[in-house]
Amino acid sequence: MSIKRRTLLSAGAAVGTLLLVRPARAQAGDLASAIKAATSGAPVQRGRVKLDIAPLVENGNTVPITVHVTSPMTAADHVLAITVLNEKNPQRDVITCRLGPRAGRADISARIRLATSQQLVAIAQMSDGSFWSDTVDVIVTLAACIETP
């Protein structure tokens, strides 16, 4: 049985296309490296940040979250950035917001997608160079962001 060159090239192109189109999957254990990348390796302290999300989520397609950072938001002491990272979504970065003293309050709210039950981390970068965080474990009953085989 001989295989025609055209058939072989078509099969190779199909496999190559599948490899290119397939979204990247996050690896377990990459959350620590994502935190390290977000903070440029600086130490992260617990406190000053409150990540508000329901601990049990019925549908991962639209999950409301709120991040509040305790800060006077003055020129001398304010929040520079708020970053929310996740453990198991295909992309680690959920939200990155840049703020300044004229923001008034360091509060953000959004709706996100969660692939499955996982841990979320909110990190706030302060004007003095310190990083503060809060971590929440979330259980998702109906997952989003995942491929079906």
TANORBEL-V363152 format. One record per pair of residues at least 24 apart in sequence whose C-alpha atoms are under 8 Angstrom apart, sorted by the first residue. I is the first residue (numbers start at 1). J is the second residue. Records with the same first field share a line. If there is no record, write none. Layout:
I: J  J
This chain:
23: 90
24: 90  91
25: 89  90  91
26: 87  88  89  90  91  92
27: 88
28: 87  88
29: 87
30: 87
31: 85  86  87  92
34: 85  92
35: 85
38: 83
39: 125  131
42: 130  131
43: 130  131
44: 130  131  132  133
45: 131  132  133
46: 132  133  134
47: 132  133  134
48: 132  133
49: 122  123  124  132  133  134
50: 122  133  134
51: 121  122  134  135  136
53: 136  138
54: 138
55: 136  137  138  139
56: 138  139  140  141
57: 138  139  140  141  142
58: 140  141  142
59: 140  141  142  143  144
60: 113  114  115  116  140  141  142  143  144
61: 112  113  114  143  144  145
62: 111  112  113  114
63: 111  112  113  114
64: 109  110  111  112
65: 109  110  111  112
66: 107  108  109  110
67: 107  108  109  122
68: 106  107  108
69: 106  107  124
70: 106
71: 105  106
72: 105
73: 100  101  102  103  104  105  106
74: 101  102
75: 101
76: 127
77: 101  126  127  128
78: 126  127
79: 106  124  125  126  127
80: 124  125  126  127
81: 124  125  126
82: 122  123  124  125
83: 122  123  124
84: 120  121  122  123
85: 120  121  122
86: 118  119  120  121
87: 118  119  120
88: 115  116  118  119
89: 114  115  116  145  146
90: 115  145  146
113: 144  145
114: 140  143  144  145
115: 143  144  145  146
116: 140  141  142  143  144
117: 141  143
